[in-house]
Amino acid sequence: MSSKSTVERMKRVQDTVNKYRELRKQLKASGDYAGLARLPRDASPTRLRNYCALTGRTRGVYRKLKISRIKLRELALEGKIPGMRKASW
């Protein structure tokens, strides 16, 4: 489980990316790479990482659900995810 500070930092980075998204798009379209370099480092979407919304785990995270494979299995077995059940054939 990742630390609370790591999860909070990633939330801050996500907010920064969202804040500068349109400006980055305009600067890239005009070819103003000096302007891009003046933006904060955290404004780049490549700084983001997928984290599990429940545990903060970084590996094995399903992008659509934002849940790690471990928590997905637990919730599915408990019947808390609609339409999902263990395969049996």
Backbone as CSV, one residue per row, in Angstrom:
resi,resn,N_x,N_y,N_z,CA_x,CA_y,CA_z,C_x,C_y,C_z
1,MET,0.846,-1.179,0.000,0.000,0.000,0.000,0.887,1.236,0.000
2,SER,0.616,2.141,-0.925,1.450,3.330,-0.990,1.053,4.312,0.112
3,SER,1.966,5.211,0.389,1.742,6.148,1.481,0.696,7.193,1.094
4,LYS,0.117,7.802,2.097,-0.890,8.829,1.856,-0.285,10.019,1.130
5,SER,0.975,10.311,1.439,1.620,11.455,0.795,1.782,11.219,-0.704
6,THR,2.049,9.979,-1.097,2.194,9.667,-2.518,0.868,9.840,-3.241
7,VAL,-0.197,9.367,-2.635,-1.517,9.494,-3.240,-1.909,10.965,-3.343
8,GLU,-1.644,11.740,-2.305,-1.968,13.166,-2.329,-1.140,13.903,-3.377
9,ARG,0.129,13.525,-3.518,0.981,14.155,-4.523,0.440,13.883,-5.923
10,MET,-0.015,12.657,-6.164,-0.556,12.328,-7.476,-1.856,13.087,-7.749
11,LYS,-2.650,13.327,-6.707,-3.860,14.134,-6.886,-3.482,15.558,-7.279
12,ARG,-2.433,16.082,-6.638,-1.971,17.433,-6.959,-1.456,17.502,-8.393
13,VAL,-0.713,16.483,-8.813,-0.203,16.439,-10.186,-1.371,16.378,-11.165
14,GLN,-2.396,15.582,-10.848,-3.574,15.478,-11.717,-4.262,16.834,-11.855
15,ASP,-4.384,17.564,-10.758,-4.986,18.897,-10.805,-4.157,19.839,-11.673
16,THR,-2.833,19.759,-11.564,-1.953,20.615,-12.357,-2.066,20.282,-13.837
17,VAL,-2.127,19.013,-14.162,-2.273,18.593,-15.562,-3.577,19.138,-16.128
18,ASN,-4.668,19.008,-15.370,-5.962,19.506,-15.832,-5.950,21.022,-16.007
19,LYS,-5.261,21.719,-15.119,-5.208,23.181,-15.163,-4.517,23.680,-16.433
20,TYR,-3.440,23.019,-16.835,-2.641,23.489,-17.966,-2.928,22.748,-19.266
21,ARG,-3.940,21.893,-19.309,-4.202,21.072,-20.493,-4.414,21.907,-21.757
22,GLU,-5.308,22.894,-21.696,-5.615,23.706,-22.878,-4.418,24.559,-23.301
23,LEU,-3.723,25.132,-22.336,-2.559,25.954,-22.651,-1.475,25.120,-23.317
24,ARG,-1.246,23.913,-22.821,-0.258,23.012,-23.427,-0.643,22.685,-24.865
25,LYS,-1.938,22.449,-25.082,-2.415,22.117,-26.422,-2.151,23.276,-27.390
26,GLN,-2.411,24.508,-26.933,-2.185,25.685,-27.775,-0.699,25.883,-28.062
27,LEU,0.135,25.736,-27.038,1.574,25.927,-27.219,2.156,24.879,-28.158
28,LYS,1.694,23.642,-28.052,2.192,22.587,-28.929,1.751,22.821,-30.369
29,ALA,0.505,23.300,-30.545,-0.004,23.546,-31.897,0.772,24.672,-32.577
30,SER,1.161,25.690,-31.812,1.903,26.813,-32.388,3.398,26.536,-32.476
31,GLY,3.856,25.467,-31.855,5.279,25.118,-31.910,6.133,25.924,-30.947
32,ASP,5.525,26.503,-29.939,6.252,27.323,-28.958,6.829,26.423,-27.861
33,TYR,7.964,25.822,-28.149,8.555,24.882,-27.198,9.222,25.596,-26.025
34,ALA,9.605,26.833,-26.220,10.142,27.611,-25.104,9.029,27.893,-24.091
35,GLY,7.833,28.162,-24.595,6.687,28.373,-23.712,6.322,27.109,-22.959
36,LEU,6.434,25.973,-23.634,6.179,24.695,-22.965,7.187,24.458,-21.852
37,ALA,8.423,24.836,-22.093,9.475,24.627,-21.100,9.262,25.503,-19.863
38,ARG,8.562,26.625,-20.022,8.308,27.518,-18.890,7.168,27.028,-17.995
39,LEU,6.373,26.094,-18.487,5.279,25.560,-17.674,5.841,24.709,-16.540
40,PRO,5.068,24.505,-15.492,5.541,23.644,-14.401,5.798,22.223,-14.897
41,ARG,6.722,21.571,-14.275,7.083,20.208,-14.672,5.900,19.255,-14.502
42,ASP,5.107,19.487,-13.464,3.965,18.611,-13.201,2.797,18.846,-14.152
43,ALA,2.908,19.800,-15.067,1.835,20.055,-16.025,1.826,19.031,-17.151
44,SER,2.869,18.237,-17.250,2.954,17.231,-18.309,2.185,15.976,-17.916
45,PRO,1.334,15.456,-18.815,0.562,14.257,-18.473,1.416,13.006,-18.306
46,THR,2.651,13.030,-18.764,3.511,11.860,-18.591,3.941,11.687,-17.143
47,ARG,3.704,12.679,-16.311,4.053,12.574,-14.891,3.010,11.781,-14.102
48,LEU,1.867,11.512,-14.731,0.799,10.796,-14.045,1.077,9.303,-14.000
49,ARG,0.516,8.667,-13.009,0.641,7.216,-12.861,-0.721,6.692,-12.412
50,ASN,-1.089,5.524,-12.888,-2.366,4.935,-12.486,-2.254,4.363,-11.080
51,TYR,-3.142,4.799,-10.208,-3.181,4.311,-8.834,-4.543,3.705,-8.557
52,CYS,-4.560,2.671,-7.738,-5.818,2.088,-7.285,-6.507,3.114,-6.383
53,ALA,-7.792,3.324,-6.620,-8.534,4.307,-5.833,-8.738,3.856,-4.392
54,LEU,-8.657,2.555,-4.152,-8.915,2.033,-2.810,-7.649,1.848,-1.985
55,THR,-6.578,1.379,-2.620,-5.370,1.035,-1.865,-4.165,1.890,-2.209
56,GLY,-4.170,2.544,-3.367,-3.008,3.309,-3.787,-1.973,2.469,-4.505
57,ARG,-2.301,1.210,-4.777,-1.378,0.316,-5.470,-1.174,0.802,-6.906
58,THR,0.068,0.686,-7.415,0.365,1.192,-8.754,0.381,0.108,-9.818
59,ARG,0.604,-1.111,-9.432,0.694,-2.178,-10.425,-0.605,-2.974,-10.477
60,GLY,-0.923,-3.450,-11.662,-2.117,-4.274,-11.825,-3.400,-3.499,-11.637
61,VAL,-3.442,-2.260,-12.137,-4.620,-1.416,-11.979,-5.412,-1.415,-13.287
62,TYR,-6.696,-1.740,-13.206,-7.571,-1.676,-14.369,-7.937,-0.215,-14.604
63,ARG,-7.626,0.286,-15.784,-7.790,1.714,-16.059,-9.239,2.171,-15.971
64,LYS,-10.138,1.392,-16.547,-11.543,1.801,-16.552,-12.114,1.902,-15.145
65,LEU,-11.779,0.949,-14.307,-12.349,0.893,-12.963,-11.522,1.641,-11.928
66,LYS,-10.246,1.877,-12.234,-9.295,2.497,-11.307,-9.174,1.691,-10.016
67,ILE,-9.216,0.368,-10.175,-9.108,-0.556,-9.047,-8.045,-1.588,-9.389
68,SER,-7.259,-1.969,-8.392,-6.233,-2.980,-8.626,-6.880,-4.353,-8.791
69,ARG,-6.138,-5.260,-9.384,-6.649,-6.606,-9.657,-7.047,-7.322,-8.373
70,ILE,-6.340,-7.040,-7.293,-6.616,-7.706,-6.024,-7.953,-7.237,-5.454
71,LYS,-8.151,-5.921,-5.424,-9.408,-5.377,-4.911,-10.576,-5.722,-5.832
72,LEU,-10.318,-5.784,-7.138,-11.363,-6.161,-8.083,-11.862,-7.563,-7.771
73,ARG,-10.955,-8.468,-7.520,-11.324,-9.851,-7.201,-12.113,-9.912,-5.894
74,GLU,-11.636,-9.198,-4.883,-12.331,-9.197,-3.593,-13.756,-8.661,-3.725
75,LEU,-13.899,-7.531,-4.412,-15.220,-6.924,-4.561,-16.143,-7.786,-5.413
76,ALA,-15.583,-8.434,-6.437,-16.394,-9.300,-7.292,-16.890,-10.514,-6.511
77,LEU,-16.033,-11.091,-5.690,-16.441,-12.259,-4.906,-17.485,-11.899,-3.850
78,GLU,-17.432,-10.665,-3.361,-18.429,-10.205,-2.392,-19.733,-9.794,-3.065
79,GLY,-19.729,-9.724,-4.395,-20.924,-9.337,-5.134,-21.178,-7.849,-5.144
80,LYS,-20.150,-7.047,-4.927,-20.316,-5.595,-4.851,-20.144,-4.897,-6.196
81,ILE,-19.747,-5.653,-7.226,-19.633,-5.081,-8.566,-20.756,-5.679,-9.406
82,PRO,-21.724,-4.863,-9.839,-22.875,-5.383,-10.566,-22.463,-6.082,-11.863
83,GLY,-23.052,-7.243,-12.091,-22.822,-7.974,-13.330,-21.535,-8.766,-13.371
84,MET,-20.761,-8.748,-12.318,-19.491,-9.466,-12.322,-19.573,-10.632,-11.351
85,ARG,-19.180,-11.800,-11.859,-19.141,-12.978,-11.009,-18.018,-13.880,-11.474
86,LYS,-17.676,-14.809,-10.650,-16.582,-15.720,-10.946,-16.967,-16.627,-12.115
87,ALA,-16.033,-16.820,-13.032,-16.302,-17.650,-14.204,-16.412,-19.113,-13.804
88,SER,-17.359,-19.791,-14.412,-17.533,-21.223,-14.165,-18.157,-21.843,-15.405
89,TRP,-17.489,-22.829,-15.979,-18.038,-23.502,-17.154,-17.709,-24.953,-17.169
